[in-house]
Amino acid sequence: MKALVTGANGFVGSFLMQQLVAKGIQVKCLVLETELLGVLSD
């Protein structure tokens, strides 16, 4: 399964993205500010 998460570097988006990845779902992230991608480092 695949998912697109918008706002993946925000509070809810980063939590959702981590949960989807943990379930083995292929995730693509859409973000506006690339400087804030540190939240997604793992």
Backbone as CSV, one residue per row, in Angstrom:
resi,resn,N_x,N_y,N_z,CA_x,CA_y,CA_z,C_x,C_y,C_z
1,MET,0.844,-1.167,0.000,0.000,0.000,0.000,0.895,1.239,0.000
2,LYS,0.388,2.316,-0.572,1.123,3.572,-0.628,0.266,4.678,-0.028
3,ALA,0.944,5.693,0.542,0.227,6.829,1.127,0.993,8.113,0.844
4,LEU,0.266,9.205,0.714,0.843,10.535,0.584,0.434,11.319,1.821
5,VAL,1.421,11.848,2.535,1.144,12.627,3.745,1.506,14.075,3.461
6,THR,0.518,14.955,3.513,0.791,16.381,3.355,1.063,16.968,4.734
7,GLY,1.985,17.920,4.786,2.346,18.504,6.078,3.116,17.529,6.947
8,ALA,3.940,16.702,6.337,4.635,15.631,7.053,5.663,16.138,8.057
9,ASN,6.056,17.394,7.974,7.007,17.915,8.953,6.300,18.643,10.098
10,GLY,4.988,18.598,10.122,4.219,19.172,11.226,3.995,18.147,12.323
11,PHE,3.303,18.544,13.363,3.093,17.677,14.527,2.278,16.439,14.167
12,VAL,1.106,16.631,13.607,0.233,15.506,13.272,0.791,14.715,12.094
13,GLY,1.269,15.420,11.067,1.795,14.747,9.883,2.991,13.865,10.185
14,SER,3.883,14.320,11.052,5.061,13.509,11.378,4.667,12.267,12.171
15,PHE,3.691,12.405,13.068,3.207,11.249,13.825,2.541,10.247,12.887
16,LEU,1.699,10.741,11.995,1.010,9.880,11.038,2.002,9.160,10.139
17,MET,3.001,9.890,9.651,4.007,9.303,8.775,4.758,8.181,9.479
18,GLN,5.134,8.381,10.730,5.853,7.352,11.485,4.994,6.113,11.693
19,GLN,3.715,6.301,11.955,2.807,5.171,12.155,2.626,4.374,10.864
20,LEU,2.503,5.062,9.747,2.339,4.385,8.460,3.586,3.582,8.102
21,VAL,4.755,4.173,8.302,6.014,3.481,8.010,6.153,2.250,8.902
22,ALA,5.774,2.367,10.156,5.858,1.235,11.084,4.969,0.074,10.640
23,LYS,3.901,0.379,9.929,2.994,-0.661,9.432,3.424,-1.191,8.066
24,GLY,4.573,-0.712,7.562,5.095,-1.206,6.294,4.505,-0.536,5.069
25,ILE,3.875,0.600,5.251,3.266,1.325,4.138,4.305,2.257,3.525
26,GLN,4.375,2.276,2.198,5.300,3.162,1.491,4.723,4.575,1.540
27,VAL,5.502,5.520,2.099,4.998,6.873,2.329,5.779,7.887,1.514
28,LYS,5.060,8.791,0.869,5.657,9.964,0.232,5.174,11.161,1.028
29,CYS,6.092,12.121,1.237,5.775,13.274,2.073,5.769,14.553,1.248
30,LEU,4.800,15.398,1.518,4.703,16.701,0.884,4.882,17.752,1.969
31,VAL,5.917,18.591,1.816,6.207,19.624,2.812,6.433,20.956,2.119
32,LEU,6.226,22.036,2.847,6.459,23.365,2.299,7.839,23.898,2.657
33,GLU,8.276,23.674,3.881,9.551,24.216,4.340,10.547,23.093,4.565
34,THR,11.506,22.949,3.657,12.466,21.850,3.749,13.426,22.013,4.922
35,GLU,13.555,23.219,5.484,14.447,23.418,6.628,13.946,22.654,7.848
36,LEU,12.667,22.340,7.892,12.077,21.678,9.054,12.056,20.162,8.922
37,LEU,12.776,19.609,7.968,12.750,18.170,7.740,13.495,17.380,8.799
38,GLY,14.156,18.025,9.730,14.841,17.327,10.809,13.907,16.436,11.599
39,VAL,12.633,16.765,11.626,11.637,15.960,12.339,11.519,14.584,11.700
40,LEU,11.837,14.474,10.427,11.669,13.227,9.687,12.974,12.458,9.531
41,SER,13.978,12.783,10.318,15.309,12.205,10.124,15.360,10.693,10.231
42,ASP,14.481,10.090,11.001,14.483,8.635,11.129,13.654,8.094,10.030
